[in-house]
Amino acid sequence: MSNNKSAFLLTRFFNTVGKTTIGMVDNLGAATIFFCKAFFMIFRPKQAQEIIHQIFYIGAKSSGIVFMVGTFTGMVLGLQMYHALAEYGSEGALGSSVGLSLVRELGPVLTAIMIAARAGSSMTAEIGIMRISEQIDALYTMRINPLRYLISPRIAASIISFPLLTAFFDLIGLVGGYFTGVVLLGVNSATYIYRVKHSIEMEDITGGFIKSIAFAIIVSTICCFQGFFTHMRTDSYGAKSVSLSTTSAVVLSCVMILVSDYVVTSLLM
């Protein structure tokens, strides 16, 4: 009897793992096809106006939160790095530590997470509401491709906005580190600036931009995909499905940002 129970539990376990794996692979394939179709529609005529509108919403309206997070990230880095380096008498290397930490890792990652939390959640909710209120079906009846009208401009705007906001974050973070290290803790100003200029190389900046573009593709695809297929959720329907899709989009985007950060970093090393 116990052997039969053990076999049943083992079969159930592998059945659950198999269903989960197949579901993940299926969703990954569907999201990849979804992105490819929407991406190639970016280059169709009459897309520029909507792309500019989305750049304003995704990029310009996210600059405030990026400014605040970048400032305090740089200030915290300056404070932590100063005390760590002071133990070895290397306070002069503060500019190098802050600059490389921001440009290589923290700038692209934190910028992407902030945009996913602010603009990504909004994208999912807006498209999800359009889906459950049948506005997307209405676009089909008017012979308007929803991917071209709704998804392509958001993907294009994300690809443009993420690197720009990452550069803005890096610059503000360096200023925050300067304020903490030079103004508050007394590090030599010329030394800090010299270290920043001579430690950050072009490949560090390029690597940060490559990461930001990868994050832009991931965040925009996940958020638009979750909203576009809100009606196909099996765990809820209606308004609740929109809320669950929004939550799933933000959580999955943040997780995939960190996973892809490791992958891209390992490829660039």
Secondary structure, 3 states (H helix, E strand, C coil): CHHHHHHHHHHHHHHHHHHHHHHHHHHHHHHHHHHHHHHHHHHCCCCHHHHHHHHHHHCHHHHHHHHHHHHHHHHHHHHHHHHHHHCCCCHHHHHHHHHHHHHHHHHHHHHHHHHHHHHHHHHHHHHHHHHHCCHHHHHHHCCCCHHHHHHHHHHHHHHHHHHHHHHHHHHHHHHHHHHHHHHHCCCCHHHHHHHHHHHCCHHHHHHHHHHHHHHHHHHHHHHHHHHHCHHHCCCCCCHHHHHHHHHHHHHHHHHHHHHHHHHHHHHHC
